[in-house]
Every structure is written in C-alpha cells, then in structure tokens.
Amino acid sequence: MTELLIYAILFLALIGHILFASKMYRVVQADNSLGMKEKNDWKLKALVFPAYYFGRYKDRNNSVK
C-alpha cells in the first residue's frame, strides 16, 4: 500500500511538472518581444524547473513593462 501511495505522489508531481512546463512554453512562444534565442533559452529552462523559472520570467516581464 505504501508503494502505491509513493507512486501516486510521484505521478501527480510528474503531471504537475509537465502541465506547468507546457503553460510556460505557450506563454514564452506567444511573447513577441523575445528573440528566437531568448525564447529557446526560456523554453529549455521550463523543462528543468518550470515553477521557478516561470516566476523569474514573470518578474522579468513586469520589470520591463
């Protein structure tokens, strides 16, 4: 039973990671102020730690505007 619970938690964490990375990917792709290299850099960062880098991306955009 414990093993099943651990797998369920890992599965939910993986799904959350994927959903958040895809959200950041879409937001970055829609941003026309970024160049191709910057977009690729942010997308790559989204694959590693999407929640952390999405916060940094939002802060960067709020300070630019």
C-alpha positions in Angstrom: 0.0 0.0 0.0 2.8 2.4 0.8 4.4 1.7 -2.5 1.2 2.6 -4.3 1.0 5.8 -2.4 4.5 6.8 -3.3 3.9 6.0 -7.0 0.7 8.1 -6.9 2.5 11.1 -5.4 5.3 10.8 -7.9 2.8 10.5 -10.8 1.0 13.7 -9.6 4.3 15.5 -9.3 5.2 14.5 -12.8 1.9 15.5 -14.3 2.1 18.9 -12.5 5.6 19.4 -13.8 4.5 18.6 -17.4 1.5 20.9 -17.2 3.4 23.8 -15.7 6.2 23.4 -18.3 3.7 23.4 -21.2 2.0 26.5 -19.8 5.3 28.3 -19.6 6.2 27.1 -23.1 3.0 28.6 -24.5 3.4 31.9 -22.8 7.0 32.2 -24.0 6.1 31.3 -27.5 3.4 34.0 -27.6 5.8 36.7 -26.4 6.7 38.7 -29.5 9.3 40.9 -27.6 11.7 37.9 -27.3 14.1 36.8 -30.0 14.5 33.3 -31.1 17.5 32.6 -28.9 15.8 34.0 -25.8 12.6 32.0 -26.5 14.7 28.8 -26.8 16.6 29.6 -23.5 13.3 30.2 -21.6 11.8 27.0 -23.1 14.8 25.0 -22.1 14.6 26.4 -18.6 11.0 25.4 -18.4 11.9 21.8 -18.9 14.2 21.8 -15.8 12.3 23.8 -13.1 9.1 25.2 -14.6 7.7 26.8 -11.5 10.9 28.6 -10.5 11.7 29.9 -14.0 8.1 30.9 -14.7 8.2 33.1 -11.7 11.5 34.6 -12.9 10.1 35.1 -16.4 7.0 36.9 -14.9 9.2 39.1 -12.8 11.4 39.9 -15.8 8.3 40.9 -17.9 6.8 43.0 -15.1 10.1 45.0 -14.6 10.4 45.6 -18.4 6.9 47.0 -18.8 
